[in-house]
Each structure stands twice: as C-alpha cells, then as structure tokens.
C-alpha cells in the first residue's frame, strides 16, 4: 500500500511564459484589444496567430474565434448546414459538440462507442447509409483517433461532409497526417484544459476557400475580412459576404498574444505529456483488474489525459473507487455516472435533442470508463504515485464488490 496522499491539483496549469506576459502588457498599454483596431502598417495579433497556426497545422486558412464550441457551430454553418439537417456524431463526447449541432439548427444522430472509446465504425457505416445525414461531426474524444481511412471511405460513399473536432488532438497524427487535416474543416480549442491555454478560445482550419470566407464573415468580420492573417482572396469573399450572417465570435488580440508564444512549445509539450502518460499507463497496468487498451501503432497521440476501464464493475463499485481515490487526492472522472457532474455528462443527459436514442454499447462502455487529466505540472514521480493509489483503491473496492 502506498500510505501516501496525492497533494497536487489536477486542474493546475503551467504559468504563462514571461514573453507572452510582456507582449500582453504591451497590448494592454496600447488599448487596442479588438482585432480590427489597428494603426497604419500594423498587423493585429489575432491575424498573426491565424497565419502562424495555419503554418503549424499545414492548412491554407485559419480563423481565431471565441471558443472551440463556437468554431464547431461556424464550421457546420459554413459547410452548408441548414436547419433540420441531421448530423452524425459520437455518442461519447462532451456537451459542446451536440450543443454546436443544436445551435446551428441541426439534429444530432449519435453513433455507438467502441471499447477503445472511438466511434463505432460499423454503426457509423450503417447510420450513414440508412439516414439522410449530410455531415459527420467527428469528435476525437479524449485524444483517441479512429481509423481515418475507413471514416473517409464511409463519408465518401455516402456524400457526407467530415468536420473534425480536434479539441483533444491538437498535434496528434494518424499515419503521419495531422489530426484535423482529414476533413473539410477542423476545430480546435484553447480553453484552459486543452493543449494551448488562453482561458477560452478556438481555432478553425480548412483548405476550402469558400468555407474559410464564410467562417470569417460568420465570426463578425464585417467588411474587414482582409485583415485576417490566413484568409482567401477578395474575389472569394465577394461571393459570400452579403449572404452570410454575422454571428460575432472574434478572438481578441490579448488572447491571441498568449497563444502565439505557445505554438512554438507545442511539440516539446506533446513529448512531455506522452512521457507522463506512459508512466501512468505502465503503473495502471500493474493492476490485473484495470484495462488500459493499447494505442494503435498508426496513432501519434497527445497524452494530456488517460482513460482506463474496470471491467464488469458494478455502479456501486465504480462510485466507491471514485470516492476513495478522491479522499487520497486523485481526481477521477467517471463517465458512467447517471447525473452530469462538472464537465462530464452522457448523451442521454442532453434532453434538448428531439429524438432520444438508446445506445446499449455506449452505455456499457461508459459504465466502466474512468478518465484522468494529465497536467504538465505533474512530474513522473507524481504519475507513479497517482497510478499506485488507483491500483490500491481498485483492489480495496474489489474486495467488497
């Protein structure tokens, strides 16, 4: 038994760099926080962020906006969703994903979840064929990337537009291709618990010039769209600018300044996250009662969170495990809990969805799924202790299950 209590916070982020703080103060001193409030010859910080992130992602166009959820909604609208359209999406995801579909006027059609937490490809193929869905909003939930080759085949065969939710896969790859570069549009988040931190914020990338133009106008560009750093030509905007509604959701220069200095650290931070993930993974596998599925060799993931399962555990045991770990300072999220808690909820919690679905495979997977944040403020010894506490409490709860 460990005999130790974990004392670090699972929600504590690393501090913003001194350079970013200096730049933020410079912007505050000018008073020009709005992205279009520039002086002659000046390029706004938000435009510079768009240019630099597009280059890092390998995309032609980029839009900086208020949140990842806003980016999802704008992506759907910019790809042609009209009210009443059905949108395929993961049953295992977080609330902003169906919220974006609902906000854009669409109707979510949930797809089952595999034991590896990815979208169930057989259920996806069946629903793509049998429904009249024109869109797949694919959530790479908790950083797990499904077989993108097959997903592209399913979408191609059924004339479905793929939009990627990459909130948990910024910097991840599938067979060498960056997450987000498979679909027509990709959406990223810079909310505090994501891979870059501006408190709130979002990024949208695409190689489609008309989608990019619509997204920029949707975001609230007025006729100042050419002040964006990774935007299509004037000719493209003239096709869409008067028929695309302004739904103001611009990123400001202050948050953009914080993010610009984080792009350069992304690759090294991915290495650091994965070092911590591997230590946790190894430690959790010391328990014969826990299942940590293998990551596919084609998947270059970002280990900013880790998931594991307690096969065949009752709801009472799962709750006991969460409670006992919390007493020792280890914060576990259990996705099978009936009532929404903090950021965690299930597909049957979203009662604004008109047609409630029963998804037994997803229910079974979530009933035994635990989730753990992996902050970069943890060191490797912290990760070893966390895994040790979880294994210890798993054994203790198993004796009374």
Order of alpha helices (4+ residues) and beta strands (2+ residues): alpha-alpha-beta-alpha-beta-alpha-beta-alpha-beta-alpha-beta-beta-beta-beta-beta-alpha-alpha-alpha-alpha-beta-beta-alpha-beta-alpha-beta-alpha
